[in-house]
């Protein structure tokens, strides 16, 4: 069993969902590494009864706080009937919990971390608990790895949102941005971010600059300025992206065919990380898999402006399952 230490929150819901308009935040120790997590508890107080648990696996950057509006909306849409957990990627966070900011985490280490987190949840909840995985972007590839490692552990559904599960290097963005992932560039960009952070050290100033430069709303600009824009975090993001270009190449067709009924793949019309051709390929190669083409104009980074709309969709899918 992989080692995960889950701290006690000391918080329990005493009435329906309204108590949880904000998630419980905690640092989990996952195989010796500290990982920021978010938890929206279910309103079911009976610890002996099986639950439905959604595990969110983010893309890259893998900061789980980007997904807060999305996951909050799912919880609300499901009327608090499910537990929702989300965890950041290794190395994609800053703060006192970071023990070695110089360390770069590999793609395989991210896989192992997510499997360990799933194992911890499977151990925490009673037998018969139903699990739903939601992966975004390269998190969709990570969710496939979790399913492959734990095929008989109660995973009922896997929602793949703007999935990058093969040939990332051959996508428009993969080709255009490949030089950004070179080691020398990673170091240079990380150093530049550290310098900018030193110059604009006041949080409101940096947040305002991010908002003006990117058009992000106040909540997302805060995540970007306070959590993403640290030299070691940016280096880890770029390092992981470089590994994605090399290793996320071939689609695991056997796994997808074996678990076809569990998947929902959701594609965008203008996505340059997972182009529309991937949607048509999925339909042709896997007719038994539910593939959906977005009709709402959402972009690949849906958390930046479309989190609530995507949350309504995913919450609706979960409600339809009757889990």
C-alpha positions in Angstrom: 0.0 0.0 0.0 1.3 3.4 -0.9 2.0 5.8 2.0 -0.3 8.8 2.5 -0.9 10.6 5.7 -4.3 12.3 5.8 -4.6 14.9 8.5 -7.7 15.1 10.6 -9.7 18.3 9.7 -11.7 18.4 12.9 -14.6 19.5 10.7 -17.8 17.7 10.0 -21.0 18.8 8.4 -23.9 19.0 10.7 -26.6 20.0 8.2 -27.0 20.0 4.4 -24.6 21.5 1.9 -24.9 25.1 2.8 -22.1 24.7 5.4 -19.7 23.9 2.6 -19.6 26.9 0.2 -15.8 26.7 0.7 -13.7 23.5 0.7 -11.7 22.2 3.6 -8.0 22.7 2.9 -5.3 20.4 4.1 -1.8 19.3 3.3 -1.5 15.5 2.7 1.8 13.8 3.0 1.9 11.6 -0.1 4.9 9.2 -0.2 6.9 11.7 1.8 5.9 14.8 -0.2 3.5 17.4 1.0 0.5 18.0 -1.3 -2.2 20.7 -1.0 -5.7 19.3 -1.2 -9.3 20.5 -1.3 -12.2 18.5 0.2 -15.9 19.1 -0.1 -17.6 16.6 2.3 -20.8 14.9 1.4 -23.8 15.8 3.6 -24.1 12.1 4.5 -22.9 11.8 8.1 -23.0 8.0 8.4 -19.4 6.9 8.1 -20.3 3.2 7.7 -22.3 3.8 4.4 -20.7 3.7 1.0 -20.4 7.1 -0.7 -19.8 8.5 -4.1 -16.4 10.2 -4.3 -15.1 12.4 -7.1 -11.3 12.7 -7.4 -10.2 15.7 -9.5 -6.9 15.4 -11.3 -5.7 18.8 -12.7 -3.9 19.6 -15.9 -0.6 21.6 -16.1 -0.2 23.9 -14.2 -1.5 21.5 -11.6 -2.6 23.9 -8.9 -5.9 22.6 -7.5 -7.1 26.1 -6.5 -7.7 26.9 -10.1 -10.5 24.3 -10.0 -12.3 25.7 -6.9 -15.3 27.3 -8.8 -15.6 24.3 -11.0 -15.6 21.8 -8.1 -17.9 24.0 -5.9 -20.4 24.1 -8.7 -20.3 20.3 -9.1 -20.9 19.9 -5.3 -23.8 22.4 -5.5 -25.3 20.7 -8.6 -25.2 17.4 -6.8 -26.8 18.9 -3.7 -23.9 17.9 -1.6 -24.6 14.2 -2.0 -21.0 13.4 -3.0 -17.5 13.9 -1.6 -15.2 15.8 -3.8 -11.4 15.7 -3.5 -8.7 17.5 -5.5 -5.0 17.5 -5.1 -2.2 19.7 -6.7 0.7 18.1 -8.6 4.0 17.6 -6.9 6.1 20.7 -7.1 3.2 22.9 -8.3 2.7 24.8 -5.1 4.5 27.2 -2.8 4.5 27.8 0.9 5.9 26.4 4.1 4.9 22.8 3.2 7.5 22.8 0.4 10.7 21.1 1.7 12.9 21.3 -1.4 12.1 24.0 -3.9 15.0 23.0 -6.1 13.5 19.5 -6.9 11.9 18.8 -10.2 9.2 16.1 -10.3 8.9 13.6 -13.2 5.8 12.6 -15.0 6.1 9.1 -13.4 6.2 10.6 -10.0 3.0 12.5 -10.7 1.4 9.2 -11.7 2.6 7.5 -8.6 1.3 10.4 -6.4 -2.2 10.2 -7.9 -2.4 6.4 -7.5 -1.3 6.9 -3.9 -4.0 9.5 -3.3 -6.6 7.2 -4.8 -5.5 4.4 -2.6 -5.8 6.6 0.5 -9.3 7.5 -0.5 -10.2 3.9 -1.1 -8.9 3.0 2.3 -10.6 6.0 4.0 -14.1 5.3 2.7 -16.2 2.1 3.4 -16.3 -0.9 1.1 -18.7 -0.3 -1.8 -17.9 3.4 -2.2 -18.2 4.5 -5.9 -15.4 6.5 -7.4 -15.5 9.0 -10.2 -12.3 10.4 -11.7 -12.3 13.7 -13.5 -9.1 14.6 -15.4 -8.4 17.8 -17.3 -5.9 18.1 -20.1 -2.9 16.0 -19.1 -4.8 15.1 -16.0 -6.9 13.0 -18.3 -3.8 10.9 -19.1 -3.1 10.6 -15.4 -6.6 9.4 -14.7 -6.1 6.7 -17.3 -3.0 5.6 -15.4 -5.0 5.5 -12.1 -7.7 3.4 -13.8 -5.1 1.1 -15.3 -3.5 0.6 -11.9 -6.8 0.1 -10.0 -9.3 -1.4 -12.5 -11.3 -3.2 -9.8 -11.4 -0.7 -7.1 -14.8 0.9 -7.6 -14.1 3.4 -10.3 -17.5 3.9 -12.0 -16.9 6.8 -14.3 -14.0 8.7 -15.8 -14.7 12.2 -17.2 -11.9 13.3 -19.6 -12.2 17.1 -20.1 -10.3 18.6 -23.0 -8.1 15.5 -22.9 -4.5 15.3 -24.0 -3.9 11.5 -23.9 -1.7 11.1 -26.9 0.6 12.8 -29.4 0.8 16.0 -27.4 4.0 17.0 -29.2 2.2 16.9 -32.5 -0.6 19.3 -31.6 -0.5 22.9 -32.7 0.5 24.1 -29.2 3.0 21.3 -28.8 4.8 22.3 -32.0 4.7 26.0 -31.3 5.8 25.9 -27.7 8.4 23.0 -27.7 11.3 25.4 -27.3 9.8 26.7 -24.0 10.3 23.2 -22.5 14.0 23.0 -23.0 16.1 22.8 -19.8 18.0 26.0 -20.4 14.7 27.9 -21.1 13.1 26.4 -18.0 15.9 27.8 -15.9 15.8 31.2 -17.6 12.0 31.6 -17.3 12.1 30.4 -13.6 14.7 33.0 -12.8 12.8 35.7 -14.6 9.7 34.9 -12.6 11.7 35.0 -9.4 13.0 38.4 -10.3 9.6 39.8 -11.2 8.3 38.5 -7.9 11.0 40.3 -6.1 10.3 43.6 -7.9 6.5 43.4 -7.5 6.5 41.9 -4.1 3.3 43.5 -2.8 0.5 40.9 -3.5 -2.1 43.4 -4.7 0.3 44.9 -7.2 1.3 41.5 -8.7 -2.4 40.4 -8.8 -3.3 43.6 -10.6 -0.6 43.1 -13.2 -1.6 39.5 -13.8 -5.3 40.5 -14.2 -4.4 43.3 -16.7 -2.0 41.1 -18.6 -4.2 38.0 -18.8 -7.8 39.2 -18.3 -8.2 36.8 -15.4 -10.9 37.6 -12.8 -9.8 38.5 -9.3 -10.0 34.9 -8.0 -8.0 33.3 -10.8 -5.5 36.2 -10.8 -4.9 35.6 -7.1 -4.1 32.0 -7.8 -1.8 32.9 -10.6 0.0 35.7 -8.8 0.2 34.1 -5.3 0.6 30.4 -6.2 1.8 29.9 -9.7 4.3 32.7 -10.1 7.2 31.4 -8.1 10.4 30.3 -9.8 10.4 26.7 -8.6 6.7 26.3 -9.5 7.1 27.6 -13.0 10.2 25.4 -13.5 8.3 22.3 -12.4 5.4 23.2 -14.7 7.8 23.6 -17.7 9.8 20.5 -16.8 6.6 18.4 -16.6 5.4 19.8 -19.9 8.7 18.7 -21.5 8.2 15.2 -20.2 4.6 15.2 -21.5 5.9 16.0 -25.0 8.2 13.0 -24.8 6.0 10.4 -23.0 2.4 11.1 -23.8 2.5 9.7 -27.3 0.5 6.5 -27.9 -3.1 6.2 -26.9 -3.8 3.2 -24.5 -6.4 1.7 -26.8 -6.7 -1.5 -24.9 -7.6 0.3 -21.7 -10.1 2.5 -23.3 -11.8 -0.4 -25.1 -11.9 -2.5 -21.9 -13.6 0.3 -19.9 -15.5 2.0 -22.7 -18.7 2.3 -20.8 -17.0 4.3 -18.0 -15.7 7.2 -20.1 -17.0 10.6 -21.1 -14.6 12.5 -23.4 -15.3 16.2 -23.8 -13.6 18.1 -26.6 -13.4 21.7 -27.6 -13.9 23.1 -31.1 -10.9 25.4 -31.0 -8.6 23.5 -28.7 -4.9 23.6 -29.8 -3.8 21.1 -27.2 -6.4 18.6 -28.1 -7.7 19.6 -31.5 -11.1 18.8 -32.9 -9.5 16.0 -35.0 -9.1 14.1 -31.7 -12.8 14.1 -31.2 -13.5 12.6 -34.6 -10.7 10.1 -34.1 -12.3 9.0 -30.7 -15.7 8.6 -32.4 -14.3 6.5 -35.2 -12.0 4.3 -33.1 -14.2 3.9 -30.1 -17.9 4.0 -31.1 -18.9 2.6 -27.7 -17.2 5.5 -25.8 -19.3 8.6 -25.1 -17.6 11.5 -26.9 -19.0 15.1 -26.7 -18.0 18.1 -28.7 -18.5 21.4 -26.8 -21.2 23.6 -28.1 -20.8 26.3 -25.4 -17.6 27.9 -26.7 -15.4 26.7 -23.8 -11.7 26.8 -24.2 -9.0 24.3 -23.1 -8.2 26.2 -19.9 -11.9 26.2 -19.0 -11.2 26.9 -15.3 -10.4 30.5 -16.4 -13.9 31.8 -17.0 -15.9 28.6 -17.7 -15.5 26.7 -14.4 -19.1 27.1 -13.3 -20.5 26.2 -16.7 -18.3 23.0 -16.9 -19.3 22.3 -13.3 -23.0 22.3 -14.1 -22.3 19.8 -17.0 -20.2 17.4 -14.9 -22.6 17.7 -11.9 -25.4 16.8 -14.3 -23.6 13.8 -15.6 -23.1 12.5 -12.0 -26.7 13.1 -11.2 -27.8 11.1 -14.3 -25.8 8.1 -13.0 -27.8 8.0 -9.8 -24.7 7.3 -7.8 
